[in-house]
C-alpha cells in the first residue's frame, strides 16, 4: 500500500473523516519510510529500499534529508483546518 497523504476537501457539512481525501505518494509506504528502507525485510520494506536506491545517491543518510526540507508546500491554513476538524484543543 502506498503512503496516503490527507488533504482537506471543501465540503463542510460532512463528518471529519469524509472531509479528507487521500493521494498516493509513489515509493513511500508510511511515515516509517527510512526505517523500512534500512530494515529491508518485508515486501513493503523492499519497495522502500528500492525507491531509496533508485532516487538517492549511494550512502545517502537520513541526515542528508535535512537540507532538503524547505517547507515550500507547507500550508498553515490547511494544518489549522485539519487540527480544528479533528476536535483537538
C-alpha positions as CSV (number, residue, x, y, z in Angstrom):
1,X,0.0,0.0,0.0
2,X,1.4,3.4,-0.9
3,X,1.5,6.0,1.8
4,X,-1.6,8.2,1.8
5,X,-1.3,12.0,2.3
6,X,-4.5,13.6,3.5
7,X,-5.8,16.8,2.0
8,X,-8.8,18.8,3.4
9,X,-11.7,19.0,1.0
10,X,-14.0,21.9,0.8
11,X,-17.1,20.0,1.9
12,X,-18.0,21.4,5.4
13,X,-21.3,19.6,6.0
14,X,-19.8,16.0,6.2
15,X,-18.2,14.4,9.3
16,X,-14.5,14.9,9.8
17,X,-13.4,11.6,8.2
18,X,-15.3,12.4,5.0
19,X,-13.6,15.8,4.7
20,X,-10.4,14.1,3.9
21,X,-9.2,12.9,0.5
22,X,-6.2,10.7,0.0
23,X,-3.5,10.9,-2.6
24,X,-0.7,8.4,-3.2
25,X,3.0,9.3,-2.7
26,X,4.8,6.8,-5.1
27,X,7.5,4.8,-3.4
28,X,6.6,5.7,0.2
29,X,4.9,3.1,2.3
30,X,4.4,5.1,5.5
31,X,6.0,7.7,7.8
32,X,8.4,4.9,8.6
33,X,10.0,5.1,5.1
34,X,13.6,5.4,6.4
35,X,13.3,2.6,8.9
36,X,11.7,0.3,6.3
37,X,14.3,1.1,3.7
38,X,17.1,0.3,6.1
39,X,15.4,-2.8,7.7
40,X,14.7,-4.2,4.2
41,X,12.9,-7.4,5.4
42,X,9.3,-7.4,4.2
43,X,7.9,-6.8,0.7
44,X,6.9,-3.3,1.8
45,X,10.5,-2.7,3.2
46,X,12.0,-3.8,-0.1
47,X,9.9,-1.3,-2.1
48,X,11.2,1.5,0.2
49,X,14.8,0.2,-0.2
50,X,14.4,0.1,-4.0
51,X,12.9,3.6,-4.1
52,X,15.8,4.9,-2.0
53,X,18.3,3.1,-4.2
54,X,16.7,4.4,-7.4
55,X,16.3,8.1,-6.4
56,X,19.1,8.9,-4.0
57,X,22.9,8.7,-4.3
58,X,24.8,5.8,-2.7
59,X,25.5,6.1,1.0
60,X,22.7,8.7,1.4
61,X,21.9,9.1,5.1
62,X,18.8,10.2,7.0
63,X,20.7,13.4,8.0
64,X,21.1,14.2,4.3
65,X,17.3,14.9,4.1
66,X,17.8,17.9,6.4
67,X,19.0,20.5,3.9
68,X,16.2,19.3,1.5
69,X,13.4,20.4,3.9
70,X,12.3,23.7,2.6
71,X,8.7,23.8,3.7
72,X,7.8,25.1,0.2
73,X,4.5,23.2,0.3
74,X,3.6,23.8,3.9
75,X,0.1,25.3,4.2
76,X,-0.6,26.7,7.6
77,X,-4.3,27.3,6.9
78,X,-4.6,23.6,5.9
79,X,-2.9,22.4,9.1
80,X,-5.1,24.7,11.2
81,X,-8.3,23.4,9.5
82,X,-7.1,19.8,10.0
83,X,-6.5,20.3,13.7
84,X,-9.8,22.1,14.1
85,X,-11.7,19.4,12.3
86,X,-10.1,16.7,14.5
87,X,-11.5,18.3,17.6
88,X,-8.1,18.8,19.2
89,X,-7.9,21.6,21.7
